[in-house]
Amino acid sequence: MAKKPTARTEFVLFNVVYEDGSQRSNRKVPAELLGGLDGDEPAKAEIEAQDRAIAEKSGLPPLAIKTLLRVGK
């Protein structure tokens, strides 16, 4: 018996530059959060939430985001 196809989640990638000058490339944000009147602004909140989760696991404080740049734009 064939499996039912699963829903495919599309992602948009962002390069993030932090206040301390460090950079992280290709951070994934679900495409469904973006667009509309807010544009890419919801991506910042999503990446900050990801950073908080990473910081909690590592025991280091999260870094403040300076700029976001959509990859491929």
CHARMM-style PDB file with segment names, atoms N, HN, CA, C and O in Angstrom:
ATOM      1  N   MET     1       0.847  -1.174   0.000  1.00  0.00      PROA
ATOM      2  CA  MET     1       0.000   0.000   0.000  1.00  0.00      PROA
ATOM      3  C   MET     1       0.894   1.239   0.000  1.00  0.00      PROA
ATOM      4  O   MET     1       1.861   1.311   0.758  1.00  0.00      PROA
ATOM      5  N   ALA     2       0.574   2.197  -0.838  1.00  0.00      PROA
ATOM      6  HN  ALA     2      -0.211   2.139  -1.454  1.00  0.00      PROA
ATOM      7  CA  ALA     2       1.382   3.414  -0.965  1.00  0.00      PROA
ATOM      8  C   ALA     2       1.135   4.353   0.207  1.00  0.00      PROA
ATOM      9  O   ALA     2       0.031   4.436   0.745  1.00  0.00      PROA
ATOM     10  N   LYS     3       2.200   5.057   0.585  1.00  0.00      PROA
ATOM     11  HN  LYS     3       3.097   4.989   0.147  1.00  0.00      PROA
ATOM     12  CA  LYS     3       2.070   6.045   1.650  1.00  0.00      PROA
ATOM     13  C   LYS     3       1.436   7.319   1.113  1.00  0.00      PROA
ATOM     14  O   LYS     3       1.595   7.661  -0.059  1.00  0.00      PROA
ATOM     15  N   LYS     4       0.722   8.011   1.979  1.00  0.00      PROA
ATOM     16  HN  LYS     4       0.592   7.733   2.931  1.00  0.00      PROA
ATOM     17  CA  LYS     4       0.177   9.309   1.607  1.00  0.00      PROA
ATOM     18  C   LYS     4       1.312  10.318   1.575  1.00  0.00      PROA
ATOM     19  O   LYS     4       2.200  10.286   2.427  1.00  0.00      PROA
ATOM     20  N   PRO     5       1.289  11.201   0.608  1.00  0.00      PROA
ATOM     21  CA  PRO     5       2.354  12.211   0.580  1.00  0.00      PROA
ATOM     22  C   PRO     5       2.221  13.156   1.771  1.00  0.00      PROA
ATOM     23  O   PRO     5       1.117  13.543   2.155  1.00  0.00      PROA
ATOM     24  N   THR     6       3.355  13.516   2.342  1.00  0.00      PROA
ATOM     25  HN  THR     6       4.252  13.202   2.030  1.00  0.00      PROA
ATOM     26  CA  THR     6       3.340  14.431   3.476  1.00  0.00      PROA
ATOM     27  C   THR     6       3.425  15.865   2.991  1.00  0.00      PROA
ATOM     28  O   THR     6       3.903  16.141   1.891  1.00  0.00      PROA
ATOM     29  N   ALA     7       2.957  16.760   3.821  1.00  0.00      PROA
ATOM     30  HN  ALA     7       2.569  16.536   4.714  1.00  0.00      PROA
ATOM     31  CA  ALA     7       3.024  18.179   3.473  1.00  0.00      PROA
ATOM     32  C   ALA     7       4.491  18.604   3.445  1.00  0.00      PROA
ATOM     33  O   ALA     7       5.271  18.242   4.326  1.00  0.00      PROA
ATOM     34  N   ARG     8       4.846  19.360   2.442  1.00  0.00      PROA
ATOM     35  HN  ARG     8       4.212  19.653   1.727  1.00  0.00      PROA
ATOM     36  CA  ARG     8       6.224  19.805   2.292  1.00  0.00      PROA
ATOM     37  C   ARG     8       6.331  21.247   2.762  1.00  0.00      PROA
ATOM     38  O   ARG     8       5.622  22.128   2.275  1.00  0.00      PROA
ATOM     39  N   THR     9       7.225  21.473   3.712  1.00  0.00      PROA
ATOM     40  HN  THR     9       7.801  20.757   4.108  1.00  0.00      PROA
ATOM     41  CA  THR     9       7.415  22.810   4.237  1.00  0.00      PROA
ATOM     42  C   THR     9       8.513  23.498   3.448  1.00  0.00      PROA
ATOM     43  O   THR     9       9.621  22.977   3.329  1.00  0.00      PROA
ATOM     44  N   GLU    10       8.207  24.660   2.914  1.00  0.00      PROA
ATOM     45  HN  GLU    10       7.306  25.083   3.010  1.00  0.00      PROA
ATOM     46  CA  GLU    10       9.190  25.443   2.182  1.00  0.00      PROA
ATOM     47  C   GLU    10       9.872  26.405   3.147  1.00  0.00      PROA
ATOM     48  O   GLU    10       9.245  26.926   4.069  1.00  0.00      PROA
ATOM     49  N   PHE    11      11.153  26.630   2.927  1.00  0.00      PROA
ATOM     50  HN  PHE    11      11.663  26.206   2.178  1.00  0.00      PROA
ATOM     51  CA  PHE    11      11.927  27.529   3.770  1.00  0.00      PROA
ATOM     52  C   PHE    11      12.556  28.634   2.940  1.00  0.00      PROA
ATOM     53  O   PHE    11      12.828  28.463   1.752  1.00  0.00      PROA
ATOM     54  N   VAL    12      12.782  29.769   3.588  1.00  0.00      PROA
ATOM     55  HN  VAL    12      12.562  29.907   4.554  1.00  0.00      PROA
ATOM     56  CA  VAL    12      13.539  30.869   3.011  1.00  0.00      PROA
ATOM     57  C   VAL    12      14.806  30.979   3.847  1.00  0.00      PROA
ATOM     58  O   VAL    12      14.759  30.895   5.074  1.00  0.00      PROA
ATOM     59  N   LEU    13      15.929  31.165   3.180  1.00  0.00      PROA
ATOM     60  HN  LEU    13      15.968  31.232   2.183  1.00  0.00      PROA
ATOM     61  CA  LEU    13      17.208  31.232   3.873  1.00  0.00      PROA
ATOM     62  C   LEU    13      17.635  32.680   4.077  1.00  0.00      PROA
ATOM     63  O   LEU    13      17.424  33.530   3.211  1.00  0.00      PROA
ATOM     64  N   PHE    14      18.239  32.950   5.234  1.00  0.00      PROA
ATOM     65  HN  PHE    14      18.411  32.259   5.937  1.00  0.00      PROA
ATOM     66  CA  PHE    14      18.720  34.288   5.572  1.00  0.00      PROA
ATOM     67  C   PHE    14      20.151  34.212   6.077  1.00  0.00      PROA
ATOM     68  O   PHE    14      20.531  33.263   6.763  1.00  0.00      PROA
ATOM     69  N   ASN    15      20.942  35.226   5.729  1.00  0.00      PROA
ATOM     70  HN  ASN    15      20.633  35.997   5.171  1.00  0.00      PROA
ATOM     71  CA  ASN    15      22.252  35.438   6.349  1.00  0.00      PROA
ATOM     72  C   ASN    15      22.027  36.450   7.461  1.00  0.00      PROA
ATOM     73  O   ASN    15      21.364  37.467   7.257  1.00  0.00      PROA
ATOM     74  N   VAL    16      22.576  36.173   8.633  1.00  0.00      PROA
ATOM     75  HN  VAL    16      23.115  35.346   8.798  1.00  0.00      PROA
ATOM     76  CA  VAL    16      22.372  37.018   9.804  1.00  0.00      PROA
ATOM     77  C   VAL    16      23.710  37.591  10.249  1.00  0.00      PROA
ATOM     78  O   VAL    16      24.682  36.856  10.424  1.00  0.00      PROA
ATOM     79  N   VAL    17      23.755  38.920  10.434  1.00  0.00      PROA
ATOM     80  HN  VAL    17      22.966  39.517  10.292  1.00  0.00      PROA
ATOM     81  CA  VAL    17      24.928  39.578  10.994  1.00  0.00      PROA
ATOM     82  C   VAL    17      24.527  40.067  12.384  1.00  0.00      PROA
ATOM     83  O   VAL    17      23.503  40.726  12.561  1.00  0.00      PROA
ATOM     84  N   TYR    18      25.370  39.723  13.371  1.00  0.00      PROA
ATOM     85  HN  TYR    18      26.202  39.187  13.227  1.00  0.00      PROA
ATOM     86  CA  TYR    18      25.081  40.083  14.752  1.00  0.00      PROA
ATOM     87  C   TYR    18      25.839  41.345  15.146  1.00  0.00      PROA
ATOM     88  O   TYR    18      26.770  41.759  14.454  1.00  0.00      PROA
ATOM     89  N   GLU    19      25.439  41.954  16.257  1.00  0.00      PROA
ATOM     90  HN  GLU    19      24.683  41.618  16.819  1.00  0.00      PROA
ATOM     91  CA  GLU    19      26.041  43.193  16.742  1.00  0.00      PROA
ATOM     92  C   GLU    19      27.547  43.064  16.979  1.00  0.00      PROA
ATOM     93  O   GLU    19      28.279  44.044  16.838  1.00  0.00      PROA
ATOM     94  N   ASP    20      28.013  41.872  17.337  1.00  0.00      PROA
ATOM     95  HN  ASP    20      27.418  41.076  17.452  1.00  0.00      PROA
ATOM     96  CA  ASP    20      29.444  41.685  17.594  1.00  0.00      PROA
ATOM     97  C   ASP    20      30.250  41.477  16.314  1.00  0.00      PROA
ATOM     98  O   ASP    20      31.465  41.289  16.375  1.00  0.00      PROA
ATOM     99  N   GLY    21      29.588  41.507  15.159  1.00  0.00      PROA
ATOM    100  HN  GLY    21      28.601  41.660  15.110  1.00  0.00      PROA
ATOM    101  CA  GLY    21      30.262  41.362  13.872  1.00  0.00      PROA
ATOM    102  C   GLY    21      30.277  39.950  13.326  1.00  0.00      PROA
ATOM    103  O   GLY    21      30.684  39.741  12.184  1.00  0.00      PROA
ATOM    104  N   SER    22      29.846  38.976  14.108  1.00  0.00      PROA
ATOM    105  HN  SER    22      29.515  39.146  15.036  1.00  0.00      PROA
ATOM    106  CA  SER    22      29.819  37.603  13.621  1.00  0.00      PROA
ATOM    107  C   SER    22      28.653  37.415  12.653  1.00  0.00      PROA
ATOM    108  O   SER    22      27.692  38.183  12.660  1.00  0.00      PROA
ATOM    109  N   GLN    23      28.757  36.376  11.820  1.00  0.00      PROA
ATOM    110  HN  GLN    23      29.538  35.752  11.815  1.00  0.00      PROA
ATOM    111  CA  GLN    23      27.732  36.119  10.805  1.00  0.00      PROA
ATOM    112  C   GLN    23      27.375  34.644  10.799  1.00  0.00      PROA
ATOM    113  O   GLN    23      28.238  33.785  10.980  1.00  0.00      PROA
ATOM    114  N   ARG    24      26.111  34.359  10.593  1.00  0.00      PROA
ATOM    115  HN  ARG    24      25.410  35.057  10.446  1.00  0.00      PROA
ATOM    116  CA  ARG    24      25.629  32.990  10.415  1.00  0.00      PROA
ATOM    117  C   ARG    24      24.909  32.956   9.073  1.00  0.00      PROA
ATOM    118  O   ARG    24      24.099  33.833   8.772  1.00  0.00      PROA
ATOM    119  N   SER    25      25.205  31.956   8.281  1.00  0.00      PROA
ATOM    120  HN  SER    25      25.863  31.244   8.526  1.00  0.00      PROA
ATOM    121  CA  SER    25      24.647  31.864   6.945  1.00  0.00      PROA
ATOM    122  C   SER    25      23.559  30.807   6.872  1.00  0.00      PROA
ATOM    123  O   SER    25      23.556  29.831   7.622  1.00  0.00      PROA
ATOM    124  N   ASN    26      22.640  31.028   5.951  1.00  0.00      PROA
ATOM    125  HN  ASN    26      22.642  31.821   5.342  1.00  0.00      PROA
ATOM    126  CA  ASN    26      21.593  30.066   5.598  1.00  0.00      PROA
ATOM    127  C   ASN    26      20.725  29.641   6.779  1.00  0.00      PROA
ATOM    128  O   ASN    26      20.479  28.452   6.977  1.00  0.00      PROA
ATOM    129  N   ARG    27      20.264  30.610   7.556  1.00  0.00      PROA
ATOM    130  HN  ARG    27      20.463  31.576   7.394  1.00  0.00      PROA
ATOM    131  CA  ARG    27      19.326  30.329   8.639  1.00  0.00      PROA
ATOM    132  C   ARG    27      17.948  30.124   8.014  1.00  0.00      PROA
ATOM    133  O   ARG    27      17.495  30.947   7.219  1.00  0.00      PROA
ATOM    134  N   LYS    28      17.286  29.031   8.372  1.00  0.00      PROA
ATOM    135  HN  LYS    28      17.654  28.361   9.017  1.00  0.00      PROA
ATOM    136  CA  LYS    28      15.996  28.669   7.781  1.00  0.00      PROA
ATOM    137  C   LYS    28      14.833  29.323   8.522  1.00  0.00      PROA
ATOM    138  O   LYS    28      14.776  29.338   9.751  1.00  0.00      PROA
ATOM    139  N   VAL    29      13.897  29.870   7.718  1.00  0.00      PROA
ATOM    140  HN  VAL    29      13.943  29.858   6.719  1.00  0.00      PROA
ATOM    141  CA  VAL    29      12.651  30.427   8.241  1.00  0.00      PROA
ATOM    142  C   VAL    29      11.525  29.884   7.367  1.00  0.00      PROA
ATOM    143  O   VAL    29      11.621  29.957   6.142  1.00  0.00      PROA
ATOM    144  N   PRO    30      10.459  29.341   7.960  1.00  0.00      PROA
ATOM    145  CA  PRO    30       9.346  28.843   7.150  1.00  0.00      PROA
ATOM    146  C   PRO    30       8.770  29.953   6.265  1.00  0.00      PROA
ATOM    147  O   PRO    30       8.512  31.062   6.734  1.00  0.00      PROA
ATOM    148  N   ALA    31       8.573  29.642   4.987  1.00  0.00      PROA
ATOM    149  HN  ALA    31       8.783  28.742   4.606  1.00  0.00      PROA
ATOM    150  CA  ALA    31       8.089  30.625   4.022  1.00  0.00      PROA
ATOM    151  C   ALA    31       6.691  31.120   4.364  1.00  0.00      PROA
ATOM    152  O   ALA    31       6.329  32.236   3.990  1.00  0.00      PROA
ATOM    153  N   GLU    32       5.905  30.322   5.061  1.00  0.00      PROA
ATOM    154  HN  GLU    32       6.200  29.416   5.364  1.00  0.00      PROA
ATOM    155  CA  GLU    32       4.540  30.715   5.399  1.00  0.00      PROA
ATOM    156  C   GLU    32       4.490  31.906   6.362  1.00  0.00      PROA
ATOM    157  O   GLU    32       3.466  32.582   6.457  1.00  0.00      PROA
ATOM    158  N   LEU    33       5.592  32.165   7.075  1.00  0.00      PROA
ATOM    159  HN  LEU    33       6.424  31.616   6.997  1.00  0.00      PROA
ATOM    160  CA  LEU    33       5.641  33.301   8.001  1.00  0.00      PROA
ATOM    161  C   LEU    33       5.903  34.626   7.291  1.00  0.00      PROA
ATOM    162  O   LEU    33       5.639  35.692   7.847  1.00  0.00      PROA
ATOM    163  N   LEU    34       6.419  34.563   6.069  1.00  0.00      PROA
ATOM    164  HN  LEU    34       6.633  33.697   5.617  1.00  0.00      PROA
ATOM    165  CA  LEU    34       6.872  35.760   5.367  1.00  0.00      PROA
ATOM    166  C   LEU    34       5.848  36.257   4.357  1.00  0.00      PROA
ATOM    167  O   LEU    34       4.895  35.560   4.008  1.00  0.00      PROA
ATOM    168  N   GLY    35       6.073  37.472   3.902  1.00  0.00      PROA
ATOM    169  HN  GLY    35       6.848  38.038   4.185  1.00  0.00      PROA
ATOM    170  CA  GLY    35       5.199  38.057   2.900  1.00  0.00      PROA
ATOM    171  C   GLY    35       4.171  38.971   3.536  1.00  0.00      PROA
ATOM    172  O   GLY    35       4.242  39.265   4.729  1.00  0.00      PROA
ATOM    173  N   GLY    36       3.232  39.411   2.749  1.00  0.00      PROA
ATOM    174  HN  GLY    36       3.175  39.172   1.780  1.00  0.00      PROA
ATOM    175  CA  GLY    36       2.218  40.311   3.276  1.00  0.00      PROA
ATOM    176  C   GLY    36       2.787  41.685   3.541  1.00  0.00      PROA
ATOM    177  O   GLY    36       3.817  42.053   2.976  1.00  0.00      PROA
ATOM    178  N   LEU    37       2.139  42.435   4.381  1.00  0.00      PROA
ATOM    179  HN  LEU    37       1.303  42.136   4.841  1.00  0.00      PROA
ATOM    180  CA  LEU    37       2.558  43.802   4.675  1.00  0.00      PROA
ATOM    181  C   LEU    37       3.841  43.868   5.487  1.00  0.00      PROA
ATOM    182  O   LEU    37       4.575  44.853   5.412  1.00  0.00      PROA
ATOM    183  N   ASP    38       4.116  42.825   6.265  1.00  0.00      PROA
ATOM    184  HN  ASP    38       3.520  42.025   6.327  1.00  0.00      PROA
ATOM    185  CA  ASP    38       5.307  42.833   7.121  1.00  0.00      PROA
ATOM    186  C   ASP    38       6.578  42.450   6.373  1.00  0.00      PROA
ATOM    187  O   ASP    38       7.675  42.671   6.886  1.00  0.00      PROA
ATOM    188  N   GLY    39       6.462  41.887   5.185  1.00  0.00      PROA
ATOM    189  HN  GLY    39       5.571  41.707   4.769  1.00  0.00      PROA
ATOM    190  CA  GLY    39       7.632  41.494   4.412  1.00  0.00      PROA
ATOM    191  C   GLY    39       8.468  40.460   5.149  1.00  0.00      PROA
ATOM    192  O   GLY    39       7.955  39.413   5.543  1.00  0.00      PROA
ATOM    193  N   ASP    40       9.754  40.746   5.338  1.00  0.00      PROA
ATOM    194  HN  ASP    40      10.171  41.596   5.018  1.00  0.00      PROA
ATOM    195  CA  ASP    40      10.663  39.815   5.998  1.00  0.00      PROA
ATOM    196  C   ASP    40      10.784  40.069   7.500  1.00  0.00      PROA
ATOM    197  O   ASP    40      11.577  39.401   8.164  1.00  0.00      PROA
ATOM    198  N   GLU    41      10.033  41.001   8.045  1.00  0.00      PROA
ATOM    199  HN  GLU    41       9.390  41.543   7.506  1.00  0.00      PROA
ATOM    200  CA  GLU    41      10.121  41.326   9.473  1.00  0.00      PROA
ATOM    201  C   GLU    41       9.834  40.122  10.388  1.00  0.00      PROA
ATOM    202  O   GLU    41      10.509  39.979  11.407  1.00  0.00      PROA
ATOM    203  N   PRO    42       8.864  39.251  10.069  1.00  0.00      PROA
ATOM    204  CA  PRO    42       8.644  38.081  10.928  1.00  0.00      PROA
ATOM    205  C   PRO    42       9.847  37.136  10.985  1.00  0.00      PROA
ATOM    206  O   PRO    42       9.969  36.345  11.921  1.00  0.00      PROA
ATOM    207  N   ALA    43      10.731  37.213   9.994  1.00  0.00      PROA
ATOM    208  HN  ALA    43      10.632  37.855   9.234  1.00  0.00      PROA
ATOM    209  CA  ALA    43      11.912  36.359   9.991  1.00  0.00      PROA
ATOM    210  C   ALA    43      12.812  36.702  11.164  1.00  0.00      PROA
ATOM    211  O   ALA    43      13.419  35.812  11.760  1.00  0.00      PROA
ATOM    212  N   LYS    44      12.905  37.977  11.502  1.00  0.00      PROA
ATOM    213  HN  LYS    44      12.412  38.700  11.018  1.00  0.00      PROA
ATOM    214  CA  LYS    44      13.752  38.396  12.623  1.00  0.00      PROA
ATOM    215  C   LYS    44      13.253  37.777  13.921  1.00  0.00      PROA
ATOM    216  O   LYS    44      14.050  37.274  14.713  1.00  0.00      PROA
ATOM    217  N   ALA    45      11.948  37.808  14.147  1.00  0.00      PROA
ATOM    218  HN  ALA    45      11.301  38.217  13.504  1.00  0.00      PROA
ATOM    219  CA  ALA    45      11.377  37.222  15.363  1.00  0.00      PROA
ATOM    220  C   ALA    45      11.610  35.715  15.400  1.00  0.00      PROA
ATOM    221  O   ALA    45      11.909  35.162  16.458  1.00  0.00      PROA
ATOM    222  N   GLU    46      11.477  35.049  14.263  1.00  0.00      PROA
ATOM    223  HN  GLU    46      11.234  35.498  13.403  1.00  0.00      PROA
ATOM    224  CA  GLU    46      11.693  33.600  14.203  1.00  0.00      PROA
ATOM    225  C   GLU    46      13.156  33.255  14.475  1.00  0.00      PROA
ATOM    226  O   GLU    46      13.437  32.313  15.217  1.00  0.00      PROA
ATOM    227  N   ILE    47      14.086  34.001  13.888  1.00  0.00      PROA
ATOM    228  HN  ILE    47      13.857  34.766  13.286  1.00  0.00      PROA
ATOM    229  CA  ILE    47      15.506  33.732  14.097  1.00  0.00      PROA
ATOM    230  C   ILE    47      15.904  34.052  15.542  1.00  0.00      PROA
ATOM    231  O   ILE    47      16.726  33.346  16.125  1.00  0.00      PROA
ATOM    232  N   GLU    48      15.329  35.105  16.119  1.00  0.00      PROA
ATOM    233  HN  GLU    48      14.661  35.678  15.645  1.00  0.00      PROA
ATOM    234  CA  GLU    48      15.594  35.410  17.527  1.00  0.00      PROA
ATOM    235  C   GLU    48      15.112  34.280  18.426  1.00  0.00      PROA
ATOM    236  O   GLU    48      15.770  33.949  19.412  1.00  0.00      PROA
ATOM    237  N   ALA    49      13.962  33.682  18.093  1.00  0.00      PROA
ATOM    238  HN  ALA    49      13.428  33.951  17.291  1.00  0.00      PROA
ATOM    239  CA  ALA    49      13.455  32.552  18.867  1.00  0.00      PROA
ATOM    240  C   ALA    49      14.388  31.346  18.732  1.00  0.00      PROA
ATOM    241  O   ALA    49      14.645  30.646  19.711  1.00  0.00      PROA
ATOM    242  N   GLN    50      14.893  31.103  17.522  1.00  0.00      PROA
ATOM    243  HN  GLN    50      14.685  31.671  16.726  1.00  0.00      PROA
ATOM    244  CA  GLN    50      15.856  30.025  17.316  1.00  0.00      PROA
ATOM    245  C   GLN    50      17.128  30.284  18.137  1.00  0.00      PROA
ATOM    246  O   GLN    50      17.672  29.375  18.763  1.00  0.00      PROA
ATOM    247  N   ASP    51      17.589  31.546  18.120  1.00  0.00      PROA
ATOM    248  HN  ASP    51      17.147  32.284  17.612  1.00  0.00      PROA
ATOM    249  CA  ASP    51      18.792  31.909  18.867  1.00  0.00      PROA
ATOM    250  C   ASP    51      18.605  31.708  20.370  1.00  0.00      PROA
ATOM    251  O   ASP    51      19.522  31.252  21.052  1.00  0.00      PROA
ATOM    252  N   ARG    52      17.416  32.048  20.891  1.00  0.00      PROA
ATOM    253  HN  ARG    52      16.671  32.419  20.337  1.00  0.00      PROA
ATOM    254  CA  ARG    52      17.147  31.847  22.319  1.00  0.00      PROA
ATOM    255  C   ARG    52      17.220  30.357  22.672  1.00  0.00      PROA
ATOM    256  O   ARG    52      17.773  29.985  23.707  1.00  0.00      PROA
ATOM    257  N   ALA    53      16.660  29.508  21.804  1.00  0.00      PROA
ATOM    258  HN  ALA    53      16.211  29.810  20.963  1.00  0.00      PROA
ATOM    259  CA  ALA    53      16.695  28.066  22.058  1.00  0.00      PROA
ATOM    260  C   ALA    53      18.128  27.544  22.023  1.00  0.00      PROA
ATOM    261  O   ALA    53      18.504  26.709  22.847  1.00  0.00      PROA
ATOM    262  N   ILE    54      18.928  28.026  21.079  1.00  0.00      PROA
ATOM    263  HN  ILE    54      18.624  28.704  20.410  1.00  0.00      PROA
ATOM    264  CA  ILE    54      20.330  27.618  20.981  1.00  0.00      PROA
ATOM    265  C   ILE    54      21.097  28.105  22.212  1.00  0.00      PROA
ATOM    266  O   ILE    54      21.897  27.361  22.781  1.00  0.00      PROA
ATOM    267  N   ALA    55      20.855  29.349  22.620  1.00  0.00      PROA
ATOM    268  HN  ALA    55      20.206  29.952  22.157  1.00  0.00      PROA
ATOM    269  CA  ALA    55      21.536  29.919  23.772  1.00  0.00      PROA
ATOM    270  C   ALA    55      21.189  29.161  25.052  1.00  0.00      PROA
ATOM    271  O   ALA    55      22.046  28.951  25.911  1.00  0.00      PROA
ATOM    272  N   GLU    56      19.935  28.755  25.171  1.00  0.00      PROA
ATOM    273  HN  GLU    56      19.239  28.925  24.473  1.00  0.00      PROA
ATOM    274  CA  GLU    56      19.510  28.006  26.353  1.00  0.00      PROA
ATOM    275  C   GLU    56      20.249  26.678  26.445  1.00  0.00      PROA
ATOM    276  O   GLU    56      20.662  26.263  27.528  1.00  0.00      PROA
ATOM    277  N   LYS    57      20.414  26.014  25.307  1.00  0.00      PROA
ATOM    278  HN  LYS    57      20.078  26.351  24.427  1.00  0.00      PROA
ATOM    279  CA  LYS    57      21.100  24.720  25.302  1.00  0.00      PROA
ATOM    280  C   LYS    57      22.601  24.866  25.517  1.00  0.00      PROA
ATOM    281  O   LYS    57      23.228  24.005  26.135  1.00  0.00      PROA
ATOM    282  N   SER    58      23.176  25.949  25.011  1.00  0.00      PROA
ATOM    283  HN  SER    58      22.667  26.648  24.509  1.00  0.00      PROA
ATOM    284  CA  SER    58      24.627  26.124  25.109  1.00  0.00      PROA
ATOM    285  C   SER    58      25.062  26.808  26.405  1.00  0.00      PROA
ATOM    286  O   SER    58      26.222  26.711  26.805  1.00  0.00      PROA
ATOM    287  N   GLY    59      24.128  27.498  27.056  1.00  0.00      PROA
ATOM    288  HN  GLY    59      23.186  27.578  26.731  1.00  0.00      PROA
ATOM    289  CA  GLY    59      24.465  28.209  28.277  1.00  0.00      PROA
ATOM    290  C   GLY    59      25.073  29.583  28.037  1.00  0.00      PROA
ATOM    291  O   GLY    59      25.495  30.246  28.985  1.00  0.00      PROA
ATOM    292  N   LEU    60      25.123  30.020  26.781  1.00  0.00      PROA
ATOM    293  HN  LEU    60      24.780  29.482  26.011  1.00  0.00      PROA
ATOM    294  CA  LEU    60      25.650  31.335  26.432  1.00  0.00      PROA
ATOM    295  C   LEU    60      24.494  32.288  26.157  1.00  0.00      PROA
ATOM    296  O   LEU    60      23.424  31.844  25.740  1.00  0.00      PROA
ATOM    297  N   PRO    61      24.682  33.592  26.382  1.00  0.00      PROA
ATOM    298  CA  PRO    61      23.601  34.539  26.096  1.00  0.00      PROA
ATOM    299  C   PRO    61      23.387  34.688  24.586  1.00  0.00      PROA
ATOM    300  O   PRO    61      24.347  34.598  23.821  1.00  0.00      PROA
ATOM    301  N   PRO    62      22.146  34.914  24.145  1.00  0.00      PROA
ATOM    302  CA  PRO    62      21.902  35.110  22.710  1.00  0.00      PROA
ATOM    303  C   PRO    62      22.488  36.439  22.240  1.00  0.00      PROA
ATOM    304  O   PRO    62      22.567  37.402  23.003  1.00  0.00      PROA
ATOM    305  N   LEU    63      22.894  36.475  20.986  1.00  0.00      PROA
ATOM    306  HN  LEU    63      22.830  35.692  20.366  1.00  0.00      PROA
ATOM    307  CA  LEU    63      23.454  37.686  20.404  1.00  0.00      PROA
ATOM    308  C   LEU    63      22.343  38.539  19.795  1.00  0.00      PROA
ATOM    309  O   LEU    63      21.330  38.018  19.328  1.00  0.00      PROA
ATOM    310  N   ALA    64      22.548  39.859  19.807  1.00  0.00      PROA
ATOM    311  HN  ALA    64      23.371  40.282  20.186  1.00  0.00      PROA
ATOM    312  CA  ALA    64      21.588  40.778  19.198  1.00  0.00      PROA
ATOM    313  C   ALA    64      21.815  40.818  17.688  1.00  0.00      PROA
ATOM    314  O   ALA    64      22.952  40.898  17.223  1.00  0.00      PROA
ATOM    315  N   ILE    65      20.722  40.760  16.932  1.00  0.00      PROA
ATOM    316  HN  ILE    65      19.798  40.694  17.311  1.00  0.00      PROA
ATOM    317  CA  ILE    65      20.807  40.785  15.469  1.00  0.00      PROA
ATOM    318  C   ILE    65      20.972  42.217  14.983  1.00  0.00      PROA
ATOM    319  O   ILE    65      20.231  43.116  15.380  1.00  0.00      PROA
ATOM    320  N   LYS    66      21.968  42.410  14.109  1.00  0.00      PROA
ATOM    321  HN  LYS    66      22.570  41.680  13.786  1.00  0.00      PROA
ATOM    322  CA  LYS    66      22.204  43.720  13.506  1.00  0.00      PROA
ATOM    323  C   LYS    66      21.460  43.816  12.174  1.00  0.00      PROA
ATOM    324  O   LYS    66      20.690  44.753  11.964  1.00  0.00      PROA
ATOM    325  N   THR    67      21.683  42.863  11.279  1.00  0.00      PROA
ATOM    326  HN  THR    67      22.309  42.102  11.449  1.00  0.00      PROA
ATOM    327  CA  THR    67      21.010  42.870   9.972  1.00  0.00      PROA
ATOM    328  C   THR    67      20.644  41.465   9.526  1.00  0.00      PROA
ATOM    329  O   THR    67      21.282  40.479   9.894  1.00  0.00      PROA
ATOM    330  N   LEU    68      19.592  41.412   8.718  1.00  0.00      PROA
ATOM    331  HN  LEU    68      19.073  42.213   8.419  1.00  0.00      PROA
ATOM    332  CA  LEU    68      19.163  40.179   8.059  1.00  0.00      PROA
ATOM    333  C   LEU    68      19.200  40.405   6.560  1.00  0.00      PROA
ATOM    334  O   LEU    68      18.785  41.459   6.080  1.00  0.00      PROA
ATOM    335  N   LEU    69      19.689  39.432   5.822  1.00  0.00      PROA
ATOM    336  HN  LEU    69      20.026  38.575   6.212  1.00  0.00      PROA
ATOM    337  CA  LEU    69      19.710  39.533   4.376  1.00  0.00      PROA
ATOM    338  C   LEU    69      19.200  38.229   3.798  1.00  0.00      PROA
ATOM    339  O   LEU    69      19.757  37.163   4.059  1.00  0.00      PROA
ATOM    340  N   ARG    70      18.138  38.320   3.012  1.00  0.00      PROA
ATOM    341  HN  ARG    70      17.686  39.186   2.801  1.00  0.00      PROA
ATOM    342  CA  ARG    70      17.578  37.124   2.390  1.00  0.00      PROA
ATOM    343  C   ARG    70      18.570  36.584   1.365  1.00  0.00      PROA
ATOM    344  O   ARG    70      19.096  37.342   0.551  1.00  0.00      PROA
ATOM    345  N   VAL    71      18.824  35.290   1.402  1.00  0.00      PROA
ATOM    346  HN  VAL    71      18.396  34.675   2.064  1.00  0.00      PROA
ATOM    347  CA  VAL    71      19.753  34.673   0.467  1.00  0.00      PROA
ATOM    348  C   VAL    71      19.096  34.603  -0.905  1.00  0.00      PROA
ATOM    349  O   VAL    71      17.935  34.212  -1.030  1.00  0.00      PROA
ATOM    350  N   GLY    72      19.853  34.987  -1.934  1.00  0.00      PROA
ATOM    351  HN  GLY    72      20.796  35.305  -1.832  1.00  0.00      PROA
ATOM    352  CA  GLY    72      19.350  34.907  -3.290  1.00  0.00      PROA
ATOM    353  C   GLY    72      18.533  36.107  -3.721  1.00  0.00      PROA
ATOM    354  O   GLY    72      17.914  36.081  -4.785  1.00  0.00      PROA
ATOM    355  N   LYS    73      18.521  37.147  -2.927  1.00  0.00      PROA
ATOM    356  HN  LYS    73      19.024  37.168  -2.063  1.00  0.00      PROA
ATOM    357  CA  LYS    73      17.733  38.339  -3.286  1.00  0.00      PROA
ATOM    358  C   LYS    73      18.639  39.455  -3.690  1.00  0.00      PROA
ATOM    359  OT1 LYS    73      18.167  40.541  -4.027  1.00  0.00      PROA
TER     360      LYS     73
END
